[in-house]
Amino acid sequence: MPVNTIIEPFRIKSVEPIRWTTRGQREQLLEAAHYNLFLLPAEDVLIDLLTDSGTGAMSTRQWAAVMEGDESYAGSRSFDHFKSSIQEIFGYKHVIPAHQGRAAERILFGVACKKGDIVPNNTHFDTTRANLEFIGAEAVDLVIEEGKHAASPHPFKGNMDVSALESLIRRVGRERIPLVMITVTNNSGGGQPVSMENVRRVSAVCKRHHIPLYFDACRFAENAWFIKLREGNYENKTPKVIAQEMFRYGDGCTMSAKKDGMANIGGFLCTNDDVLAQQEKNLLILSEGYPTYGGLAGRDLEAIAVGVQEALEEDYLRYRITSTAYLGNHIARHGVPIVQPPGGHAIYLDARAFLPHIPPGQFPGVALACELYLEGGIRSVEIGTLMFAQAAKMDLVRLAIPRRVYTQSHIDYVVEVILEVWNHREKISGMRLSYQAPFLRHFTAHLRPLAATAAAS
Ligand SMILES: Cc1ncc(COP(=O)(O)O)c(C=O)c1O
């Protein structure tokens, strides 16, 4: 075998069966789920690419650490492991555990933001936007122009537009901007990375205006790997050293440990601000729990303490980013439109280009995601008009790859199914919304294919 061939850097010790369904069964299941893939029973999905969040496989070292969990209510030893592992990488003074990323966001925004405030980000994730809007603040996306166009090639399409940030501050005034956020990698913009140079420039603007800079750090390790691959001067640095440098430009972060924490649940909030940290801990006690467990069991804290370190291992990151790119490059070679270049944790199909006969108002992303399920039992997620309504700049279908879960032959199967759908794309019809919740509507919405509606009427 050539030495430069990249293979899964692990062997499998425990397996979980997956279940085949027939096309007829999938048609019935989809109708019963109101054409919303979130509403499908997971056991009726063959390959589940709905999310990379909390769906990863833990390592033997993580499972061993789980057995070390100290379940004491206060002052647990597991919290010390958690805190010191996180501080080694992130470098922030206060580490506050939470049950997942959105809880960390809610606590940060609940303390630092108020009605009428404005929070810039490269692109807000849906829960980040919803948590800000819930308290009456405005979430503003300032990703660079290249980041808004699926096909445009740029090594760091997640970068923030620094001049747009400066003009926003000038226009609305520093007092209305309690913090600036950068999401690494930029999930809602195609899993695209942010360069160290961009972080440095955003940080300089924030410092000049005395505005704190926070990272939405969910995929910090994947972002560090892209910096190593694509940004001059970093090729000889380890992902950990790169991540440490990046976090030094900020004042804190929110984190979902369900991504690059390599855990099935968990999150945290970090800050260097003593006053803010005290207020955050007070709020934490109200909803999440005591500050040495924050909604998590001691065993979860242990799994995360090991997981954040494993996420930075070079063999793992090399395989992870290569296998995601393998899927993207394969389908792109056959003409399937994807967000280019392939992202870190996911491949994003450009549903508007895939289904040009379906206008955004008829949810081309939902139509495509449903067809992938019908064709091959693959579950994906729409990131577009259903998720963001009018704020959607693109209609994408995200195929998120769970960490260390699927093998190359699973991915080859996904390629086959996508190409089959690509070949009959003209036959796919748009969707009509029949129920929506007042916020985060994509989780619970009900839809109908327009072809079925027309046939029935
Ligand atoms: C960029 C980003 N921020 C925040 C979150 C929220 O994290 P959680 O699902 O743990 O609440 C996610 C989850 O997918 C995310 O991708």
The ligand as a Tripos MOL2 file, in Angstrom:
@<TRIPOS>MOLECULE
LIG
   16    16     1     0     0
SMALL
NO_CHARGES

@<TRIPOS>ATOM
      1 C1        -21.8550   26.6970   14.8140 C.3       1 LIG1
      2 C2        -22.7650   26.1550   15.8670 C.ar      1 LIG1
      3 N1        -23.0280   26.8940   16.9560 N.ar      1 LIG1
      4 C3        -23.8260   26.4360   17.9410 C.ar      1 LIG1
      5 C4        -24.4250   25.1970   17.8690 C.ar      1 LIG1
      6 C5        -25.3340   24.7410   18.9770 C.3       1 LIG1
      7 O1        -24.8080   23.6740   19.6820 O.3       1 LIG1
      8 P1        -25.7670   22.5970   20.4100 P.3       1 LIG1
      9 O2        -26.4450   21.8170   19.3560 O.co2     1 LIG1
     10 O3        -24.8420   21.7790   21.2490 O.co2     1 LIG1
     11 O4        -26.7380   23.3660   21.2410 O.co2     1 LIG1
     12 C6        -24.1930   24.4090   16.7490 C.ar      1 LIG1
     13 C7        -24.8370   23.0790   16.6330 C.2       1 LIG1
     14 O5        -24.9050   22.4590   15.6000 O.2       1 LIG1
     15 C8        -23.3270   24.8880   15.7100 C.ar      1 LIG1
     16 O6        -23.0480   24.1640   14.6230 O.3       1 LIG1
@<TRIPOS>BOND
     1     1     2 1
     2     2     3 ar
     3     2    15 ar
     4     3     4 ar
     5     4     5 ar
     6     5     6 1
     7     5    12 ar
     8     6     7 1
     9     7     8 1
    10     8     9 2
    11     8    10 1
    12     8    11 1
    13    12    13 1
    14    12    15 ar
    15    13    14 2
    16    15    16 1
@<TRIPOS>SUBSTRUCTURE
     1 LIG1         1 GROUP 0 **** ****
